[in-house]
């Protein structure tokens, strides 16, 4: 029977925490490293509420990134909170996992903010990875805001109250973080933000509150870490774009996006994926999801992961 372990490893010169389940088959199971969203939205506390079934076929590694969740520290240097450092952390963690489990490569999935980091790690070190999964792929945050704003005005043109609020907000870019927060709130009311329905949000909250991995002090660290990460990384994120920086990836790539997502809308990510060069490239749309298809439609997400993990699982599962 698999046991869940929290491990504290030194990554990028600081202590960071990962969670994995190990049993006697861990040496033969393929490894899947999952990068959470945010910045700062660590998921160790609640992710088993949605994706525990993946542990049957993979050694899944969840990581509370630098400054987030269990890895939050009061004395973390501000200068270390850079996108480039997160990319280097990802590569170093990958190497440590492979060495620890005795594997030569692993699968990597990045969600939202995590996709921005993971795709650049894969681009830099394709030799470490079997395949890449981009969930709600971030391409260009400012462009995504602009396109989302325009699409919402068009979609809800008959709703005078909603469009009036949008016009009062004025189009992006915004100098005030409060304006971006208000735009995010509008998207939640329109069911095109974090989730398309409220049920997964309540599941996340329940998982967080009753987590076996997070003690009370860890829940407080999560809250502080999320604010800290947002404060230190938000300006960098708003100016980040992989549009031309990552034009070729040397491993199979799979992109998964919710049909209702207006945080990283397909109108931005699909043209990018279309021009991206990769040996294998597939696009999956989740019809009943917004920004979080892996937790809104977990069964379909798991089915796709199993189906596309061709190096290990194809032919072994009835998919």
C-alpha positions as a Python dict, from the first residue, in 0.01 Angstrom:
ca = {
    (1, 'X'): (0, 0, 0),
    (2, 'X'): (132, 341, -98),
    (3, 'X'): (232, 581, 178),
    (4, 'X'): (224, 958, 146),
    (5, 'X'): (546, 1136, 231),
    (6, 'X'): (627, 1503, 274),
    (7, 'X'): (993, 1568, 198),
    (8, 'X'): (1200, 1877, 262),
    (9, 'X'): (1476, 1917, 5),
    (10, 'X'): (1722, 2197, -54),
    (11, 'X'): (1640, 2346, -394),
    (12, 'X'): (1798, 2665, -521),
    (13, 'X'): (1974, 2713, -190),
    (14, 'X'): (1661, 2705, 31),
    (15, 'X'): (1442, 2437, 189),
    (16, 'X'): (1139, 2348, -23),
    (17, 'X'): (872, 2084, 28),
    (18, 'X'): (735, 1814, -200),
    (19, 'X'): (475, 1544, -152),
    (20, 'X'): (478, 1201, -313),
    (21, 'X'): (328, 857, -256),
    (22, 'X'): (571, 568, -258),
    (23, 'X'): (524, 192, -261),
    (24, 'X'): (711, -112, -388),
    (25, 'X'): (628, -18, -749),
    (26, 'X'): (769, 337, -732),
    (27, 'X'): (1086, 234, -912),
    (28, 'X'): (888, 109, -1212),
    (29, 'X'): (604, 361, -1224),
    (30, 'X'): (656, 664, -1448),
    (31, 'X'): (697, 991, -1257),
    (32, 'X'): (471, 1295, -1301),
    (33, 'X'): (586, 1629, -1158),
    (34, 'X'): (300, 1878, -1113),
    (35, 'X'): (361, 2255, -1090),
    (36, 'X'): (82, 2450, -921),
    (37, 'X'): (-66, 2782, -1027),
    (38, 'X'): (-58, 3122, -867),
    (39, 'X'): (195, 3265, -815),
    (40, 'X'): (182, 3113, -469),
    (41, 'X'): (-126, 2890, -499),
    (42, 'X'): (22, 2572, -351),
    (43, 'X'): (-200, 2265, -390),
    (44, 'X'): (-56, 1989, -169),
    (45, 'X'): (-333, 2043, 88),
    (46, 'X'): (-630, 1968, -140),
    (47, 'X'): (-517, 1804, -465),
    (48, 'X'): (-601, 1448, -355),
    (49, 'X'): (-967, 1551, -355),
    (50, 'X'): (-944, 1551, -733),
    (51, 'X'): (-645, 1360, -871),
    (52, 'X'): (-571, 1080, -624),
    (53, 'X'): (-648, 820, -893),
    (54, 'X'): (-334, 926, -1083),
    (55, 'X'): (-127, 767, -806),
    (56, 'X'): (-233, 424, -934),
    (57, 'X'): (-26, 467, -1251),
    (58, 'X'): (228, 736, -1166),
    (59, 'X'): (451, 843, -885),
    (60, 'X'): (301, 1192, -870),
    (61, 'X'): (514, 1466, -716),
    (62, 'X'): (344, 1783, -594),
    (63, 'X'): (567, 2073, -500),
    (64, 'X'): (501, 2379, -286),
    (65, 'X'): (717, 2621, -482),
    (66, 'X'): (959, 2878, -344),
    (67, 'X'): (768, 3117, -118),
    (68, 'X'): (443, 2919, -133),
    (69, 'X'): (263, 2691, 113),
    (70, 'X'): (499, 2475, 317),
    (71, 'X'): (796, 2635, 135),
    (72, 'X'): (713, 2986, 257),
    (73, 'X'): (983, 3138, 477),
    (74, 'X'): (991, 3474, 652),
    (75, 'X'): (1354, 3539, 556),
    (76, 'X'): (1330, 3444, 189),
    (77, 'X'): (1537, 3699, -9),
    (78, 'X'): (1326, 3917, -237),
    (79, 'X'): (1599, 3894, -502),
    (80, 'X'): (1542, 3519, -531),
    (81, 'X'): (1178, 3564, -632),
    (82, 'X'): (1229, 3577, -1007),
    (83, 'X'): (1076, 3378, -1290),
    (84, 'X'): (1422, 3264, -1395),
    (85, 'X'): (1489, 3130, -1044),
    (86, 'X'): (1167, 2929, -1054),
    (87, 'X'): (1276, 2776, -1385),
    (88, 'X'): (1611, 2682, -1233),
    (89, 'X'): (1433, 2542, -924),
    (90, 'X'): (1217, 2325, -1151),
    (91, 'X'): (1518, 2182, -1331),
    (92, 'X'): (1706, 2117, -1006),
    (93, 'X'): (1402, 1953, -847),
    (94, 'X'): (1357, 1735, -1157),
    (95, 'X'): (1716, 1615, -1131),
    (96, 'X'): (1676, 1539, -760),
    (97, 'X'): (1355, 1341, -818),
    (98, 'X'): (1512, 1138, -1098),
    (99, 'X'): (1816, 1060, -885),
    (100, 'X'): (1603, 970, -581),
    (101, 'X'): (1370, 736, -773),
    (102, 'X'): (1628, 601, -1017),
    (103, 'X'): (1464, 727, -1336),
    (104, 'X'): (1618, 898, -1638),
    (105, 'X'): (1316, 1114, -1732),
    (106, 'X'): (976, 1219, -1601),
    (107, 'X'): (651, 1374, -1719),
    (108, 'X'): (583, 1735, -1620),
    (109, 'X'): (252, 1920, -1594),
    (110, 'X'): (221, 2292, -1531),
    (111, 'X'): (-104, 2465, -1437),
    (112, 'X'): (-151, 2835, -1521),
    (113, 'X'): (147, 3012, -1354),
    (114, 'X'): (306, 2667, -1333),
    (115, 'X'): (271, 2626, -1710),
    (116, 'X'): (472, 2944, -1764),
    (117, 'X'): (756, 2797, -1556),
    (118, 'X'): (731, 2435, -1675),
    (119, 'X'): (731, 2509, -2047),
    (120, 'X'): (1051, 2713, -2012),
    (121, 'X'): (1217, 2436, -1807),
    (122, 'X'): (1122, 2186, -2077),
    (123, 'X'): (1253, 2418, -2346),
    (124, 'X'): (1584, 2453, -2163),
    (125, 'X'): (1630, 2087, -2062),
    (126, 'X'): (1422, 1857, -2286),
    (127, 'X'): (1654, 1567, -2200),
    (128, 'X'): (1496, 1545, -1854),
    (129, 'X'): (1135, 1499, -1966),
    (130, 'X'): (919, 1243, -2149),
    (131, 'X'): (640, 1490, -2229),
    (132, 'X'): (489, 1822, -2125),
    (133, 'X'): (129, 1899, -2020),
    (134, 'X'): (27, 2265, -2029),
    (135, 'X'): (-294, 2316, -1831),
    (136, 'X'): (-451, 2658, -1896),
    (137, 'X'): (-129, 2759, -2067),
    (138, 'X'): (-2, 3109, -1993),
    (139, 'X'): (141, 3281, -2302),
    (140, 'X'): (126, 3657, -2246),
    (141, 'X'): (-61, 3780, -1937),
    (142, 'X'): (-120, 4136, -2054),
    (143, 'X'): (-247, 4017, -2392),
    (144, 'X'): (-470, 3763, -2218),
    (145, 'X'): (-625, 4040, -2007),
    (146, 'X'): (-687, 4258, -2311),
    (147, 'X'): (-843, 3977, -2513),
    (148, 'X'): (-1055, 3857, -2218),
    (149, 'X'): (-1187, 4209, -2162),
    (150, 'X'): (-1288, 4241, -2528),
    (151, 'X'): (-1446, 3895, -2538),
    (152, 'X'): (-1649, 3961, -2224),
    (153, 'X'): (-1781, 4289, -2362),
    (154, 'X'): (-1888, 4108, -2678),
    (155, 'X'): (-2036, 3804, -2503),
    (156, 'X'): (-2240, 4003, -2250),
    (157, 'X'): (-2333, 4302, -2468),
    (158, 'X'): (-2702, 4252, -2379),
    (159, 'X'): (-2629, 4272, -2005),
    (160, 'X'): (-2610, 4646, -1947),
    (161, 'X'): (-2513, 4617, -1581),
    (162, 'X'): (-2220, 4382, -1649),
    (163, 'X'): (-2091, 4571, -1953),
    (164, 'X'): (-2138, 4898, -1766),
    (165, 'X'): (-1915, 4770, -1487),
    (166, 'X'): (-1655, 4660, -1741),
    (167, 'X'): (-1656, 4997, -1916),
    (168, 'X'): (-1632, 5176, -1583),
    (169, 'X'): (-1325, 4965, -1505),
    (170, 'X'): (-1175, 5075, -1842),
    (171, 'X'): (-973, 4841, -2067),
    (172, 'X'): (-639, 4695, -1953),
    (173, 'X'): (-357, 4751, -1884),
    (174, 'X'): (-424, 4874, -1533),
    (175, 'X'): (-176, 5048, -1306),
    (176, 'X'): (-370, 4957, -993),
    (177, 'X'): (-370, 4596, -871),
    (178, 'X'): (-718, 4661, -733),
    (179, 'X'): (-846, 4702, -1091),
    (180, 'X'): (-707, 4362, -1187),
    (181, 'X'): (-864, 4210, -874),
    (182, 'X'): (-1200, 4362, -967),
    (183, 'X'): (-1171, 4222, -1320),
    (184, 'X'): (-1100, 3880, -1171),
    (185, 'X'): (-1412, 3913, -955),
    (186, 'X'): (-1623, 3997, -1262),
    (187, 'X'): (-1497, 3682, -1433),
    (188, 'X'): (-1595, 3473, -1132),
    (189, 'X'): (-1948, 3616, -1140),
    (190, 'X'): (-1965, 3533, -1511),
    (191, 'X'): (-1848, 3173, -1446),
    (192, 'X'): (-1542, 3218, -1668),
    (193, 'X'): (-1277, 3257, -1399),
    (194, 'X'): (-1115, 2998, -1174),
    (195, 'X'): (-1402, 2752, -1225),
    (196, 'X'): (-1718, 2734, -1436),
    (197, 'X'): (-1919, 2601, -1142),
    (198, 'X'): (-1890, 2656, -767),
    (199, 'X'): (-1871, 2291, -656),
    (200, 'X'): (-1493, 2251, -717),
    (201, 'X'): (-1428, 2569, -518),
    (202, 'X'): (-1606, 2422, -217),
    (203, 'X'): (-1411, 2097, -265),
    (204, 'X'): (-1084, 2294, -263),
    (205, 'X'): (-1187, 2478, 53),
    (206, 'X'): (-1290, 2153, 225),
    (207, 'X'): (-964, 1982, 123),
    (208, 'X'): (-762, 2276, 253),
    (209, 'X'): (-945, 2301, 586),
    (210, 'X'): (-927, 1928, 662),
    (211, 'X'): (-588, 1857, 504),
    (212, 'X'): (-374, 1582, 658),
    (213, 'X'): (-62, 1743, 509),
    (214, 'X'): (-123, 2095, 642),
    (215, 'X'): (-136, 2163, 1015),
    (216, 'X'): (-293, 2487, 1142),
    (217, 'X'): (38, 2674, 1123),
    (218, 'X'): (84, 2550, 766),
    (219, 'X'): (-253, 2690, 663),
    (220, 'X'): (-138, 3029, 792),
    (221, 'X'): (187, 2988, 598),
    (222, 'X'): (-19, 2917, 285),
    (223, 'X'): (-210, 3245, 324),
    (224, 'X'): (106, 3446, 393),
    (225, 'X'): (293, 3272, 112),
    (226, 'X'): (26, 3345, -144),
    (227, 'X'): (30, 3717, -64),
    (228, 'X'): (410, 3723, -54),
    (229, 'X'): (438, 3545, -391),
    (230, 'X'): (183, 3771, -555),
    (231, 'X'): (356, 4084, -423),
    (232, 'X'): (702, 3975, -541),
    (233, 'X'): (613, 3817, -874),
    (234, 'X'): (308, 4003, -1006),
    (235, 'X'): (491, 4277, -1196),
    (236, 'X'): (723, 4021, -1354),
    (237, 'X'): (426, 3806, -1451),
    (238, 'X'): (245, 4097, -1613),
    (239, 'X'): (547, 4164, -1832),
    (240, 'X'): (622, 3803, -1920),
    (241, 'X'): (559, 3646, -2262),
    (242, 'X'): (671, 3317, -2412),
    (243, 'X'): (532, 3406, -2754),
    (244, 'X'): (872, 3421, -2921),
    (245, 'X'): (1097, 3294, -2642),
    (246, 'X'): (968, 2938, -2671),
    (247, 'X'): (897, 2856, -3033),
    (248, 'X'): (1026, 2496, -3042),
    (249, 'X'): (1002, 2212, -2792),
    (250, 'X'): (1182, 1885, -2860),
    (251, 'X'): (941, 1656, -2671),
    (252, 'X'): (568, 1572, -2703),
    (253, 'X'): (339, 1852, -2581),
    (254, 'X'): (-23, 1834, -2472),
    (255, 'X'): (-232, 2141, -2398),
    (256, 'X'): (-552, 2127, -2192),
    (257, 'X'): (-788, 2422, -2162),
    (258, 'X'): (-1139, 2490, -2036),
    (259, 'X'): (-1388, 2607, -2296),
    (260, 'X'): (-1509, 2886, -2063),
    (261, 'X'): (-1164, 3007, -1954),
    (262, 'X'): (-1128, 3386, -1964),
    (263, 'X'): (-811, 3397, -1754),
    (264, 'X'): (-595, 3229, -2018),
    (265, 'X'): (-838, 3232, -2311),
    (266, 'X'): (-791, 2998, -2606),
    (267, 'X'): (-803, 3303, -2832),
    (268, 'X'): (-447, 3372, -2712),
    (269, 'X'): (-306, 3028, -2634),
    (270, 'X'): (-439, 2838, -2940),
    (271, 'X'): (-260, 3055, -3201),
    (272, 'X'): (59, 3018, -2997),
    (273, 'X'): (23, 2639, -2981),
    (274, 'X'): (-55, 2625, -3353),
    (275, 'X'): (280, 2785, -3440),
    (276, 'X'): (477, 2595, -3175),
    (277, 'X'): (704, 2329, -3323),
    (278, 'X'): (709, 1992, -3143),
    (279, 'X'): (738, 1626, -3246),
    (280, 'X'): (389, 1555, -3107),
    (281, 'X'): (140, 1828, -3024),
    (282, 'X'): (-224, 1790, -2916),
    (283, 'X'): (-492, 2029, -2794),
    (284, 'X'): (-773, 1919, -2561),
    (285, 'X'): (-1078, 2132, -2479),
    (286, 'X'): (-1282, 2067, -2166),
    (287, 'X'): (-1642, 2166, -2239),
    (288, 'X'): (-1758, 2211, -1879),
    (289, 'X'): (-1451, 2391, -1741),
    (290, 'X'): (-1315, 2741, -1707),
    (291, 'X'): (-957, 2796, -1585),
    (292, 'X'): (-915, 2470, -1388),
    (293, 'X'): (-999, 2170, -1610),
    (294, 'X'): (-794, 1928, -1400),
    (295, 'X'): (-1019, 1986, -1098),
    (296, 'X'): (-1344, 2067, -1280),
    (297, 'X'): (-1336, 1753, -1495),
    (298, 'X'): (-1082, 1532, -1317),
    (299, 'X'): (-1197, 1204, -1474),
    (300, 'X'): (-1143, 1339, -1825),
    (301, 'X'): (-812, 1493, -1722),
    (302, 'X'): (-687, 1161, -1582),
    (303, 'X'): (-808, 977, -1892),
    (304, 'X'): (-608, 1210, -2117),
    (305, 'X'): (-294, 1182, -1906),
    (306, 'X'): (-315, 804, -1915),
    (307, 'X'): (-388, 795, -2286),
    (308, 'X'): (-100, 1023, -2383),
    (309, 'X'): (165, 877, -2151),
    (310, 'X'): (273, 661, -2443),
    (311, 'X'): (619, 580, -2310),
    (312, 'X'): (476, 366, -2030),
    (313, 'X'): (101, 322, -2029),
    (314, 'X'): (-18, 278, -2388),
    (315, 'X'): (-145, -74, -2445),
    (316, 'X'): (-169, -141, -2071),
    (317, 'X'): (-492, 48, -2010),
    (318, 'X'): (-828, 26, -2183),
    (319, 'X'): (-872, 385, -2297),
}
